[in-house]
Amino acid sequence: MAVDFKYIVVGRGLMGAAAARHLARQVDGVAVIGPDEPDDRKAHQGVFASHYDEGRITRTIDPDRNWALLANRSIGRYGEIARDSGIDFYREVGCVAVAPTGGDYIEKTRRAAISLNVETSLLDEAGLKAAFPFFAFPDGGTGVFEARAAGHISPRKLVKAQSLLAEKAGAAVIRDHVISIRSEGGWAAVETAGGLTYRGAKVLLAAGGFSIAKNLLPRPVAMTVYARTVTLFEVSEADAVRLAAMPSLILRAPGIDIYLLPPIRYPNGKFYLKIGGDPDDLALSDDAEMRAWFKTEGRDTVRAHLKRIVEGLVPNIVPLSISTAACVVSHTESGYPMIGYTSSPEIAVLTGCAGTSAKSSDEIGRLGAELLLSGGIGEEGYSTDFTPQFR
């Protein structure tokens, strides 16, 4: 059976669902292919995604202006996405980035914010202690605090909202996963695990870490996928109320490079404080290794590292339980997402999260849609052209 579409987006995660929404709002003949979240990770035989979670940091403040701009434009559309979908996925609790005083991280972050007219506050050690008494920061730090249009999102709910809006705009949502993409006489043929083949004039591969899988591109993308372990500290409802003013946090200090989210209510009704920041890298070389990794609970060594950090950073909480979960991040040679065509004029890529793109995914998806609609990305105010690299 063959079903023809003008544009096919392969991958229904944060970037792919966003690209499908932006495409479907402008043209007919759009399809997005990607599975729903599995009910049982350990028994699941298909692909996975890192958006199966309730907490991801969001903010404009970033030492890299391109990432700051990607985030700022995405955050500016959160209200529209929530309103049109009826799905509430964003909490504005602010975000503070803390790094050693005198280092370039804080100065670059401030300059990027100023260039985008984003209001921030600069806090010295005393200011940090006064503003955020629940944190015990390492000595010698300075903070940049973004109070408005920053906080955290539910990536799971954002993908649900984007998929819903893509479908409302006319896109076909196909709940399957793709095992091969190939050019055939001016078309791209997309074969799914379910045994169907779909033909499209253009195909956009937005499969996250699984974009490195075989048979998806003429040449594999030059991207490294790393295993990551997040740690969840269950807190009481009383502690969640007490910490209601806690912002999202980025902390850089000797031996520490983490993000921390305030207590968030998860689908099981419990509140969890989430931290991420592996002290070392574990590379995953192919989709088989990624599937196996997602079925684990992550690494005990990372759990121990993050537990020590939380004990020092938030000393006045007594967790009811501590659990971990596995996810992945995808790093490109440029440090930015790859948005461009392969050697085939029918097949393009939209991938490379750098561990920081959930908040920016709507703008990244918009750029992917622009690529298909216009043949390239025009003057958008970025200092990079997001050109993909291949092995």
C-alpha positions as a Python dict, from the first residue, in 0.01 Angstrom:
ca = {
    (1, 'M'): (0, 0, 0),
    (2, 'A'): (136, 343, -92),
    (3, 'V'): (0, 672, 38),
    (4, 'D'): (137, 995, -109),
    (5, 'F'): (203, 1319, 78),
    (6, 'K'): (368, 1643, -16),
    (7, 'Y'): (577, 1657, 302),
    (8, 'I'): (654, 1377, 547),
    (9, 'V'): (812, 1448, 886),
    (10, 'V'): (982, 1140, 1031),
    (11, 'G'): (983, 1164, 1409),
    (12, 'R'): (707, 1293, 1636),
    (13, 'G'): (915, 1427, 1920),
    (14, 'L'): (971, 1788, 2020),
    (15, 'M'): (1125, 1905, 1692),
    (16, 'G'): (928, 1681, 1456),
    (17, 'A'): (586, 1758, 1603),
    (18, 'A'): (667, 2130, 1591),
    (19, 'A'): (778, 2108, 1227),
    (20, 'A'): (458, 1923, 1139),
    (21, 'R'): (246, 2193, 1304),
    (22, 'H'): (421, 2473, 1118),
    (23, 'L'): (398, 2288, 786),
    (24, 'A'): (31, 2193, 825),
    (25, 'R'): (-64, 2552, 906),
    (26, 'Q'): (68, 2660, 565),
    (27, 'V'): (13, 2372, 321),
    (28, 'D'): (-193, 2059, 266),
    (29, 'G'): (-50, 1712, 222),
    (30, 'V'): (154, 1688, 544),
    (31, 'A'): (217, 1370, 741),
    (32, 'V'): (415, 1313, 1059),
    (33, 'I'): (522, 961, 1151),
    (34, 'G'): (616, 861, 1504),
    (35, 'P'): (491, 631, 1778),
    (36, 'D'): (314, 716, 2100),
    (37, 'E'): (496, 676, 2430),
    (38, 'P'): (522, 305, 2519),
    (39, 'D'): (322, 179, 2817),
    (40, 'D'): (605, -51, 2925),
    (41, 'R'): (959, 63, 2845),
    (42, 'K'): (1123, -267, 2930),
    (43, 'A'): (894, -470, 2703),
    (44, 'H'): (893, -214, 2421),
    (45, 'Q'): (1060, -326, 2097),
    (46, 'G'): (1044, 1, 1903),
    (47, 'V'): (1217, 337, 1928),
    (48, 'F'): (1212, 574, 2224),
    (49, 'A'): (1227, 948, 2286),
    (50, 'S'): (1360, 1172, 2561),
    (51, 'H'): (1039, 1375, 2594),
    (52, 'Y'): (875, 1105, 2808),
    (53, 'D'): (904, 1334, 3110),
    (54, 'E'): (725, 1613, 3296),
    (55, 'G'): (1010, 1856, 3355),
    (56, 'R'): (1248, 2040, 3127),
    (57, 'I'): (1410, 2374, 3195),
    (58, 'T'): (1309, 2673, 2983),
    (59, 'R'): (1469, 3014, 2962),
    (60, 'T'): (1617, 3264, 2718),
    (61, 'I'): (1933, 3327, 2922),
    (62, 'D'): (2224, 3148, 2758),
    (63, 'P'): (2586, 3243, 2689),
    (64, 'D'): (2532, 3158, 2321),
    (65, 'R'): (2312, 3417, 2148),
    (66, 'N'): (2191, 3172, 1882),
    (67, 'W'): (2055, 2934, 2145),
    (68, 'A'): (1911, 3231, 2335),
    (69, 'L'): (1730, 3348, 2021),
    (70, 'L'): (1597, 2999, 1941),
    (71, 'A'): (1458, 2978, 2294),
    (72, 'N'): (1322, 3332, 2303),
    (73, 'R'): (1122, 3288, 1984),
    (74, 'S'): (986, 2953, 2099),
    (75, 'I'): (884, 3082, 2442),
    (76, 'G'): (706, 3370, 2272),
    (77, 'R'): (471, 3115, 2110),
    (78, 'Y'): (402, 2903, 2420),
    (79, 'G'): (84, 3097, 2495),
    (80, 'E'): (-52, 3045, 2144),
    (81, 'I'): (24, 2673, 2149),
    (82, 'A'): (-137, 2627, 2492),
    (83, 'R'): (-444, 2832, 2398),
    (84, 'D'): (-506, 2663, 2065),
    (85, 'S'): (-446, 2309, 2194),
    (86, 'G'): (-607, 2346, 2536),
    (87, 'I'): (-299, 2178, 2687),
    (88, 'D'): (-118, 2357, 2969),
    (89, 'F'): (250, 2262, 2947),
    (90, 'Y'): (441, 2563, 3086),
    (91, 'R'): (508, 2703, 3433),
    (92, 'E'): (661, 3049, 3468),
    (93, 'V'): (872, 3016, 3783),
    (94, 'G'): (1182, 3193, 3653),
    (95, 'C'): (1533, 3062, 3594),
    (96, 'V'): (1863, 3150, 3758),
    (97, 'A'): (2204, 3064, 3611),
    (98, 'V'): (2492, 3061, 3859),
    (99, 'A'): (2859, 3038, 3765),
    (100, 'P'): (3197, 3145, 3909),
    (101, 'T'): (3235, 3519, 3957),
    (102, 'G'): (3459, 3676, 3696),
    (103, 'G'): (3416, 3396, 3443),
    (104, 'D'): (3288, 3457, 3092),
    (105, 'Y'): (2972, 3243, 3133),
    (106, 'I'): (2787, 3512, 3327),
    (107, 'E'): (2909, 3798, 3109),
    (108, 'K'): (2818, 3623, 2783),
    (109, 'T'): (2478, 3532, 2925),
    (110, 'R'): (2409, 3894, 3022),
    (111, 'R'): (2521, 4024, 2682),
    (112, 'A'): (2300, 3777, 2496),
    (113, 'A'): (2001, 3873, 2711),
    (114, 'I'): (2061, 4245, 2659),
    (115, 'S'): (2085, 4197, 2281),
    (116, 'L'): (1739, 4036, 2285),
    (117, 'N'): (1587, 4292, 2525),
    (118, 'V'): (1535, 4027, 2791),
    (119, 'E'): (1517, 4164, 3143),
    (120, 'T'): (1749, 3997, 3394),
    (121, 'S'): (1892, 4066, 3738),
    (122, 'L'): (2258, 4022, 3830),
    (123, 'L'): (2300, 3876, 4179),
    (124, 'D'): (2618, 3847, 4384),
    (125, 'E'): (2663, 3588, 4659),
    (126, 'A'): (2462, 3789, 4911),
    (127, 'G'): (2192, 3859, 4655),
    (128, 'L'): (2162, 3491, 4565),
    (129, 'K'): (2130, 3394, 4930),
    (130, 'A'): (1862, 3656, 4993),
    (131, 'A'): (1661, 3575, 4681),
    (132, 'F'): (1683, 3196, 4705),
    (133, 'P'): (1723, 3092, 5071),
    (134, 'F'): (1642, 2727, 4994),
    (135, 'F'): (1969, 2693, 4796),
    (136, 'A'): (2316, 2661, 4950),
    (137, 'F'): (2529, 2772, 4656),
    (138, 'P'): (2904, 2704, 4641),
    (139, 'D'): (3118, 3003, 4737),
    (140, 'G'): (3237, 3242, 4471),
    (141, 'G'): (2932, 3246, 4246),
    (142, 'T'): (2735, 3512, 4061),
    (143, 'G'): (2386, 3463, 3923),
    (144, 'V'): (2179, 3590, 3632),
    (145, 'F'): (1808, 3567, 3713),
    (146, 'E'): (1535, 3575, 3447),
    (147, 'A'): (1205, 3612, 3631),
    (148, 'R'): (965, 3636, 3337),
    (149, 'A'): (911, 3400, 3042),
    (150, 'A'): (1127, 3132, 3206),
    (151, 'G'): (1073, 2828, 3426),
    (152, 'H'): (994, 2476, 3310),
    (153, 'I'): (782, 2288, 3060),
    (154, 'S'): (637, 1940, 3037),
    (155, 'P'): (798, 1805, 2719),
    (156, 'R'): (544, 1522, 2714),
    (157, 'K'): (254, 1769, 2711),
    (158, 'L'): (424, 2000, 2460),
    (159, 'V'): (461, 1714, 2211),
    (160, 'K'): (96, 1623, 2270),
    (161, 'A'): (-6, 1984, 2203),
    (162, 'Q'): (203, 2013, 1887),
    (163, 'S'): (74, 1681, 1752),
    (164, 'L'): (-285, 1781, 1824),
    (165, 'L'): (-246, 2115, 1648),
    (166, 'A'): (-72, 1956, 1349),
    (167, 'E'): (-363, 1715, 1317),
    (168, 'K'): (-620, 1994, 1358),
    (169, 'A'): (-446, 2183, 1077),
    (170, 'G'): (-484, 1883, 847),
    (171, 'A'): (-169, 1678, 900),
    (172, 'A'): (-195, 1300, 904),
    (173, 'V'): (-50, 1164, 1229),
    (174, 'I'): (80, 812, 1170),
    (175, 'R'): (159, 623, 1491),
    (176, 'D'): (440, 401, 1370),
    (177, 'H'): (816, 428, 1338),
    (178, 'V'): (1025, 446, 1025),
    (179, 'I'): (1286, 185, 938),
    (180, 'S'): (1408, 320, 603),
    (181, 'I'): (1403, 630, 383),
    (182, 'R'): (1523, 625, 23),
    (183, 'S'): (1499, 835, -292),
    (184, 'E'): (1299, 685, -578),
    (185, 'G'): (1264, 873, -905),
    (186, 'G'): (1211, 1220, -765),
    (187, 'W'): (1017, 1101, -460),
    (188, 'A'): (1121, 979, -118),
    (189, 'A'): (990, 642, -5),
    (190, 'V'): (940, 596, 368),
    (191, 'E'): (899, 243, 502),
    (192, 'T'): (759, 181, 850),
    (193, 'A'): (795, -100, 1100),
    (194, 'G'): (426, -169, 1041),
    (195, 'G'): (501, -275, 683),
    (196, 'L'): (362, 29, 501),
    (197, 'T'): (543, 250, 250),
    (198, 'Y'): (457, 618, 216),
    (199, 'R'): (580, 841, -65),
    (200, 'G'): (653, 1208, -22),
    (201, 'A'): (786, 1487, -239),
    (202, 'K'): (1007, 1588, 55),
    (203, 'V'): (1096, 1409, 377),
    (204, 'L'): (1232, 1571, 693),
    (205, 'L'): (1412, 1335, 931),
    (206, 'A'): (1358, 1459, 1288),
    (207, 'A'): (1414, 1142, 1487),
    (208, 'G'): (1634, 1280, 1765),
    (209, 'G'): (1913, 1045, 1866),
    (210, 'F'): (1761, 775, 1648),
    (211, 'S'): (1852, 986, 1343),
    (212, 'I'): (2185, 796, 1346),
    (213, 'A'): (2006, 466, 1273),
    (214, 'K'): (2097, 283, 953),
    (215, 'N'): (1896, 314, 631),
    (216, 'L'): (1751, 657, 708),
    (217, 'L'): (1990, 885, 516),
    (218, 'P'): (2223, 858, 215),
    (219, 'R'): (2510, 920, 458),
    (220, 'P'): (2481, 921, 838),
    (221, 'V'): (2479, 1253, 1018),
    (222, 'A'): (2796, 1353, 1201),
    (223, 'M'): (2634, 1340, 1543),
    (224, 'T'): (2727, 1172, 1869),
    (225, 'V'): (2456, 1040, 2099),
    (226, 'Y'): (2532, 1024, 2470),
    (227, 'A'): (2348, 834, 2741),
    (228, 'R'): (2220, 1054, 3022),
    (229, 'T'): (2083, 971, 3366),
    (230, 'V'): (1835, 1201, 3538),
    (231, 'T'): (1764, 1168, 3908),
    (232, 'L'): (1427, 1236, 4070),
    (233, 'F'): (1394, 1322, 4439),
    (234, 'E'): (1042, 1266, 4566),
    (235, 'V'): (936, 1536, 4812),
    (236, 'S'): (631, 1572, 5031),
    (237, 'E'): (344, 1796, 4934),
    (238, 'A'): (439, 2018, 5228),
    (239, 'D'): (792, 2055, 5090),
    (240, 'A'): (651, 2125, 4743),
    (241, 'V'): (445, 2410, 4889),
    (242, 'R'): (742, 2539, 5089),
    (243, 'L'): (958, 2541, 4777),
    (244, 'A'): (690, 2696, 4553),
    (245, 'A'): (910, 3001, 4486),
    (246, 'M'): (1205, 2790, 4369),
    (247, 'P'): (1310, 2876, 4012),
    (248, 'S'): (1471, 2644, 3763),
    (249, 'L'): (1847, 2644, 3813),
    (250, 'I'): (2160, 2609, 3604),
    (251, 'L'): (2471, 2572, 3820),
    (252, 'R'): (2832, 2569, 3709),
    (253, 'A'): (3102, 2535, 3973),
    (254, 'P'): (3419, 2327, 4014),
    (255, 'G'): (3311, 1965, 3969),
    (256, 'I'): (2947, 2066, 3911),
    (257, 'D'): (2761, 2128, 3584),
    (258, 'I'): (2393, 2063, 3645),
    (259, 'Y'): (2038, 2180, 3596),
    (260, 'L'): (1776, 2148, 3868),
    (261, 'L'): (1399, 2183, 3846),
    (262, 'P'): (1171, 2275, 4137),
    (263, 'P'): (919, 2020, 4265),
    (264, 'I'): (684, 1918, 3983),
    (265, 'R'): (375, 1699, 4013),
    (266, 'Y'): (417, 1388, 3796),
    (267, 'P'): (134, 1174, 3652),
    (268, 'N'): (142, 946, 3958),
    (269, 'G'): (38, 1244, 4171),
    (270, 'K'): (373, 1270, 4349),
    (271, 'F'): (610, 1568, 4353),
    (272, 'Y'): (966, 1531, 4230),
    (273, 'L'): (1267, 1760, 4225),
    (274, 'K'): (1463, 1670, 3912),
    (275, 'I'): (1836, 1707, 3850),
    (276, 'G'): (2051, 1625, 3550),
    (277, 'G'): (2420, 1662, 3473),
    (278, 'D'): (2630, 1352, 3412),
    (279, 'P'): (2992, 1396, 3528),
    (280, 'D'): (3120, 1198, 3228),
    (281, 'D'): (3005, 1079, 2886),
    (282, 'L'): (2882, 739, 2772),
    (283, 'A'): (2848, 731, 2393),
    (284, 'L'): (2585, 515, 2223),
    (285, 'S'): (2692, 407, 1876),
    (286, 'D'): (2370, 285, 1714),
    (287, 'D'): (1997, 242, 1756),
    (288, 'A'): (2036, -101, 1919),
    (289, 'E'): (2247, 49, 2197),
    (290, 'M'): (1997, 333, 2239),
    (291, 'R'): (1702, 96, 2268),
    (292, 'A'): (1887, -109, 2527),
    (293, 'W'): (1983, 206, 2719),
    (294, 'F'): (1627, 339, 2735),
    (295, 'K'): (1517, 15, 2900),
    (296, 'T'): (1753, 75, 3193),
    (297, 'E'): (1722, 308, 3490),
    (298, 'G'): (2045, 487, 3402),
    (299, 'R'): (2380, 464, 3579),
    (300, 'D'): (2431, 426, 3953),
    (301, 'T'): (2751, 631, 3940),
    (302, 'V'): (2560, 930, 3803),
    (303, 'R'): (2288, 886, 4065),
    (304, 'A'): (2549, 895, 4341),
    (305, 'H'): (2713, 1206, 4190),
    (306, 'L'): (2383, 1394, 4161),
    (307, 'K'): (2268, 1283, 4506),
    (308, 'R'): (2580, 1438, 4660),
    (309, 'I'): (2515, 1763, 4477),
    (310, 'V'): (2151, 1785, 4588),
    (311, 'E'): (2245, 1709, 4949),
    (312, 'G'): (2479, 2009, 4946),
    (313, 'L'): (2268, 2238, 4729),
    (314, 'V'): (1924, 2183, 4885),
    (315, 'P'): (2016, 2072, 5238),
    (316, 'N'): (1675, 2121, 5397),
    (317, 'I'): (1482, 1857, 5207),
    (318, 'V'): (1445, 1495, 5310),
    (319, 'P'): (1349, 1298, 4999),
    (320, 'L'): (1080, 1034, 5038),
    (321, 'S'): (1244, 833, 4759),
    (322, 'I'): (1517, 868, 4497),
    (323, 'S'): (1479, 725, 4148),
    (324, 'T'): (1653, 756, 3813),
    (325, 'A'): (1559, 744, 3446),
    (326, 'A'): (1749, 707, 3119),
    (327, 'C'): (1748, 958, 2835),
    (328, 'V'): (1989, 1066, 2561),
    (329, 'V'): (2136, 1386, 2419),
    (330, 'S'): (2266, 1437, 2065),
    (331, 'H'): (2570, 1655, 1998),
    (332, 'T'): (2668, 1791, 1657),
    (333, 'E'): (3005, 1921, 1541),
    (334, 'S'): (2876, 2280, 1530),
    (335, 'G'): (2704, 2270, 1868),
    (336, 'Y'): (2377, 2368, 1697),
    (337, 'P'): (2089, 2171, 1546),
    (338, 'M'): (2143, 2047, 1192),
    (339, 'I'): (1876, 2183, 958),
    (340, 'G'): (1937, 2117, 590),
    (341, 'Y'): (1931, 1880, 296),
    (342, 'T'): (2130, 1563, 247),
    (343, 'S'): (2288, 1470, -86),
    (344, 'S'): (1935, 1376, -192),
    (345, 'P'): (1714, 1672, -289),
    (346, 'E'): (1415, 1486, -145),
    (347, 'I'): (1556, 1415, 203),
    (348, 'A'): (1642, 1672, 470),
    (349, 'V'): (1742, 1650, 837),
    (350, 'L'): (1631, 1832, 1151),
    (351, 'T'): (1826, 1694, 1445),
    (352, 'G'): (2087, 1760, 1713),
    (353, 'C'): (1946, 1878, 2045),
    (354, 'A'): (2278, 1945, 2225),
    (355, 'G'): (2091, 1865, 2545),
    (356, 'T'): (1931, 2207, 2544),
    (357, 'S'): (1665, 2220, 2275),
    (358, 'A'): (1337, 2120, 2440),
    (359, 'K'): (1261, 2481, 2528),
    (360, 'S'): (1362, 2589, 2176),
    (361, 'S'): (1189, 2313, 1984),
    (362, 'D'): (907, 2519, 1836),
    (363, 'E'): (1147, 2759, 1667),
    (364, 'I'): (1372, 2474, 1552),
    (365, 'G'): (1065, 2304, 1407),
    (366, 'R'): (962, 2626, 1235),
    (367, 'L'): (1305, 2647, 1071),
    (368, 'G'): (1266, 2287, 954),
    (369, 'A'): (931, 2372, 799),
    (370, 'E'): (1083, 2679, 633),
    (371, 'L'): (1355, 2459, 485),
    (372, 'L'): (1099, 2236, 312),
    (373, 'L'): (870, 2518, 203),
    (374, 'S'): (1137, 2757, 74),
    (375, 'G'): (1428, 2528, -4),
    (376, 'G'): (1647, 2688, 260),
    (377, 'I'): (1657, 2902, 572),
    (378, 'G'): (1653, 3274, 495),
    (379, 'E'): (1789, 3564, 697),
    (380, 'E'): (1660, 3480, 1042),
    (381, 'G'): (1896, 3673, 1269),
    (382, 'Y'): (2122, 3379, 1355),
    (383, 'S'): (2499, 3381, 1310),
    (384, 'T'): (2492, 3016, 1200),
    (385, 'D'): (2319, 2861, 900),
    (386, 'F'): (2261, 2524, 1076),
    (387, 'T'): (2423, 2337, 784),
    (388, 'P'): (2423, 1962, 854),
    (389, 'Q'): (2743, 1760, 854),
    (390, 'F'): (2767, 1397, 744),
    (391, 'R'): (3015, 1117, 799),
}
